[in-house]
């Protein structure tokens, strides 16, 4: 579960091939590949039960308004939820305030340590820009560019 959530968070959604590749690498590194292959010959039912499938780009996502089930680094969790929320806002042509952002993503981040507002602001400034006085808009960068700093794909 941690490996799958990690690849989904780092890539802002992962294809089944990306998930399998990550599981194979981690399975070999940590010695669980043989057990994994015996238990799950086909991961699709497991993925469909625990994750949302985005038909448009053929990627698995964390289910809407769901928390990570495993301990993912706080910066990665913030970036994942922040970008997801900002994309939903953009589709609605709504530019949220910082308070809107914190109010919407903070409940999802309470997985162990609760981040401070300053930590959220730091990640926000990496992926978005101010629109007017107190509104924020997601930068229109490619997915890879959003993740150049911090966690790499």
Buried (B, 14 or more C-beta within 10 A) or exposed (E): EEBBBBBBBBBBBBBBEBBBEBBBEBBEEEEBBEEBEEEEEEBEEEBEEBBBBEEEEEBBBBEEEEBBEEEBEBBBBBBBBBBBBBEEBBEEEEBBEBEBBBEBBBEBBEBEEEBEEEBBBEBBEBBBEEEEEEBBBBEEEEEEEBBEEBBEE
